[in-house]
Amino acid sequence: MSEDTTQRRKRAPAMSVEDRREAIVAATTPLLLQHGANVTTSQIAQAAGIAEGTVFRAFKDKQELIATCVRSVLAVDAELAVLAEARQVEQLPDRLSWAISAVSGYLDRTWRLMGVLRESGYDPHRKGSEHKGPPVEMRLLSARIAELFTPDAHRMRVPAELAARLLMGLVFTNRMQGEGFGETSADTDQLVELYLHGVLRGDQ
């Protein structure tokens, strides 16, 4: 190792434990989508550009690391930010398009990871949770979507909370394809049209 390299390493600020954990999670998540729970700590260390032992200084074991990655993927911070921005959009159909895109992307991301983990023999359900009902992430999304109806409250036939739940249900079922459900799905514009105006053409 050259003297210059040694000096640069000495001058580099030490990464905090939390920053190190976040960096390892960022490097591990794509590997989980490829290998599921069968990913090795050697692969993780190589992807993160660290020594393998560093993984175990940041996390108790691989199970804790995987669980942290799952929580990271399940987080809805990005989607909530999109929905907050959507509130500034003037027309309701356009606001709903933003909502549908956000929820669809979230479902695609989480379902993909959960499917890969299950196929590799890992139970992605969070242990120790006694909460009954919808996951907190979905409740947060539903509450933020309900806010999108506020400017049009005077035109609504149902409460905003119910309208949001029905929209999420439509998005959810639209992503369900395969045996028993068929292979077709509606795009965002079609979903907005169906949601607001139903499945019958206006000329009938």
TAVENRA-V117788 format. One record per residue. RES is the residue in three letters. PSI is psi in radians with two decimals (NA if undefined). D_LAST is the distance of its C-alpha to the last C-alpha in whole Angstrom. Layout:
BEGIN
res=RES psi=PSI d_last=D_LAST
res=RES psi=PSI d_last=D_LAST
END
This chain:
BEGIN
res=MET psi=2.31 d_last=79
res=SER psi=2.82 d_last=80
res=GLU psi=-0.64 d_last=81
res=ASP psi=-0.73 d_last=78
res=THR psi=-0.74 d_last=76
res=THR psi=-0.74 d_last=78
res=GLN psi=-0.70 d_last=78
res=ARG psi=-0.71 d_last=74
res=ARG psi=-0.63 d_last=73
res=LYS psi=-0.60 d_last=76
res=ARG psi=-0.35 d_last=74
res=ALA psi=2.27 d_last=71
res=PRO psi=2.49 d_last=69
res=ALA psi=2.42 d_last=69
res=MET psi=2.37 d_last=65
res=SER psi=2.84 d_last=65
res=VAL psi=-0.75 d_last=64
res=GLU psi=-0.73 d_last=60
res=ASP psi=-0.67 d_last=60
res=ARG psi=-0.76 d_last=61
res=ARG psi=-0.77 d_last=59
res=GLU psi=-0.68 d_last=56
res=ALA psi=-0.68 d_last=57
res=ILE psi=-0.71 d_last=57
res=VAL psi=-0.76 d_last=54
res=ALA psi=-0.63 d_last=53
res=ALA psi=-0.51 d_last=54
res=THR psi=-0.65 d_last=54
res=THR psi=-0.83 d_last=50
res=PRO psi=-0.57 d_last=49
res=LEU psi=-0.62 d_last=52
res=LEU psi=-0.64 d_last=50
res=LEU psi=-0.41 d_last=47
res=GLN psi=-0.80 d_last=49
res=HIS psi=-0.14 d_last=51
res=GLY psi=-2.64 d_last=50
res=ALA psi=-0.08 d_last=53
res=ASN psi=-0.04 d_last=55
res=VAL psi=2.48 d_last=56
res=THR psi=2.73 d_last=60
res=THR psi=-0.44 d_last=61
res=SER psi=-0.76 d_last=63
res=GLN psi=-0.69 d_last=60
res=ILE psi=-0.81 d_last=59
res=ALA psi=-0.72 d_last=62
res=GLN psi=-0.75 d_last=62
res=ALA psi=-0.61 d_last=58
res=ALA psi=-0.20 d_last=60
res=GLY psi=0.64 d_last=63
res=ILE psi=2.96 d_last=65
res=ALA psi=2.61 d_last=68
res=GLU psi=-0.61 d_last=66
res=GLY psi=-0.45 d_last=68
res=THR psi=-0.54 d_last=67
res=VAL psi=-0.74 d_last=63
res=PHE psi=-0.19 d_last=65
res=ARG psi=-0.41 d_last=67
res=ALA psi=-0.53 d_last=63
res=PHE psi=2.55 d_last=62
res=LYS psi=-0.78 d_last=64
res=ASP psi=-3.14 d_last=62
res=LYS psi=-0.56 d_last=59
res=GLN psi=-0.72 d_last=57
res=GLU psi=-0.69 d_last=57
res=LEU psi=-0.79 d_last=56
res=ILE psi=-0.77 d_last=53
res=ALA psi=-0.66 d_last=52
res=THR psi=-0.69 d_last=53
res=CYS psi=-0.71 d_last=51
res=VAL psi=-0.79 d_last=48
res=ARG psi=-0.64 d_last=48
res=SER psi=-0.74 d_last=48
res=VAL psi=-0.63 d_last=45
res=LEU psi=-0.33 d_last=43
res=ALA psi=2.49 d_last=44
res=VAL psi=0.35 d_last=41
res=ASP psi=-0.80 d_last=43
res=ALA psi=-0.73 d_last=41
res=GLU psi=-0.68 d_last=38
res=LEU psi=-0.63 d_last=39
res=ALA psi=-0.71 d_last=40
res=VAL psi=-0.77 d_last=37
res=LEU psi=-0.59 d_last=35
res=ALA psi=-0.70 d_last=38
res=GLU psi=-0.61 d_last=37
res=ALA psi=-0.42 d_last=33
res=ARG psi=-0.37 d_last=34
res=GLN psi=-0.16 d_last=35
res=VAL psi=2.40 d_last=32
res=GLU psi=-0.86 d_last=30
res=GLN psi=2.40 d_last=26
res=LEU psi=-0.81 d_last=25
res=PRO psi=-0.64 d_last=23
res=ASP psi=-0.68 d_last=26
res=ARG psi=-0.71 d_last=28
res=LEU psi=-0.56 d_last=26
res=SER psi=-0.73 d_last=26
res=TRP psi=-0.76 d_last=30
res=ALA psi=-0.79 d_last=29
res=ILE psi=-0.75 d_last=27
res=SER psi=-0.72 d_last=30
res=ALA psi=-0.83 d_last=33
res=VAL psi=-0.70 d_last=32
res=SER psi=-0.78 d_last=31
res=GLY psi=-0.69 d_last=34
res=TYR psi=-0.80 d_last=36
res=LEU psi=-0.76 d_last=35
res=ASP psi=-0.76 d_last=35
res=ARG psi=-0.84 d_last=39
res=THR psi=-0.74 d_last=40
res=TRP psi=-0.65 d_last=38
res=ARG psi=-0.83 d_last=40
res=LEU psi=-0.79 d_last=43
res=MET psi=-0.68 d_last=43
res=GLY psi=-0.78 d_last=42
res=VAL psi=-0.72 d_last=45
res=LEU psi=-0.75 d_last=47
res=ARG psi=-0.71 d_last=47
res=GLU psi=-0.47 d_last=47
res=SER psi=0.12 d_last=51
res=GLY psi=0.25 d_last=51
res=TYR psi=2.33 d_last=51
res=ASP psi=1.89 d_last=49
res=PRO psi=-0.10 d_last=47
res=HIS psi=2.37 d_last=47
res=ARG psi=2.22 d_last=49
res=LYS psi=2.62 d_last=52
res=GLY psi=0.00 d_last=53
res=SER psi=2.20 d_last=50
res=GLU psi=0.07 d_last=50
res=HIS psi=2.34 d_last=46
res=LYS psi=2.48 d_last=44
res=GLY psi=-2.95 d_last=40
res=PRO psi=2.57 d_last=38
res=PRO psi=2.64 d_last=40
res=VAL psi=-0.61 d_last=42
res=GLU psi=-0.74 d_last=40
res=MET psi=-0.60 d_last=37
res=ARG psi=-0.62 d_last=37
res=LEU psi=-0.77 d_last=39
res=LEU psi=-0.76 d_last=35
res=SER psi=-0.73 d_last=33
res=ALA psi=-0.70 d_last=35
res=ARG psi=-0.62 d_last=35
res=ILE psi=-0.67 d_last=31
res=ALA psi=-0.58 d_last=31
res=GLU psi=-0.40 d_last=33
res=LEU psi=-0.34 d_last=30
res=PHE psi=-0.14 d_last=28
res=THR psi=-0.83 d_last=31
res=PRO psi=-0.32 d_last=30
res=ASP psi=0.34 d_last=27
res=ALA psi=-0.57 d_last=28
res=HIS psi=-0.24 d_last=27
res=ARG psi=-0.05 d_last=24
res=MET psi=2.51 d_last=24
res=ARG psi=-0.24 d_last=22
res=VAL psi=2.80 d_last=25
res=PRO psi=2.66 d_last=28
res=ALA psi=-0.64 d_last=29
res=GLU psi=-0.72 d_last=31
res=LEU psi=-0.72 d_last=28
res=ALA psi=-0.71 d_last=25
res=ALA psi=-0.73 d_last=28
res=ARG psi=-0.69 d_last=28
res=LEU psi=-0.67 d_last=25
res=LEU psi=-0.77 d_last=25
res=MET psi=-0.65 d_last=28
res=GLY psi=-0.67 d_last=26
res=LEU psi=-0.75 d_last=23
res=VAL psi=-0.76 d_last=26
res=PHE psi=-0.89 d_last=28
res=THR psi=-0.48 d_last=26
res=ASN psi=-0.46 d_last=25
res=ARG psi=-0.19 d_last=28
res=MET psi=1.87 d_last=29
res=GLN psi=3.00 d_last=29
res=GLY psi=-2.86 d_last=31
res=GLU psi=2.24 d_last=32
res=GLY psi=-0.26 d_last=30
res=PHE psi=-0.30 d_last=27
res=GLY psi=3.03 d_last=26
res=GLU psi=-0.07 d_last=27
res=THR psi=2.68 d_last=24
res=SER psi=2.77 d_last=23
res=ALA psi=2.54 d_last=21
res=ASP psi=3.11 d_last=23
res=THR psi=-0.81 d_last=24
res=ASP psi=-0.69 d_last=21
res=GLN psi=-0.71 d_last=18
res=LEU psi=-0.74 d_last=20
res=VAL psi=-0.78 d_last=20
res=GLU psi=-0.79 d_last=16
res=LEU psi=-0.72 d_last=15
res=TYR psi=-0.76 d_last=18
res=LEU psi=-0.52 d_last=17
res=HIS psi=-0.03 d_last=13
res=GLY psi=-3.06 d_last=12
res=VAL psi=-0.14 d_last=11
res=LEU psi=2.46 d_last=7
res=ARG psi=2.62 d_last=6
res=GLY psi=-0.24 d_last=6
res=ASP psi=0.07 d_last=4
res=GLN psi=NA d_last=0
END
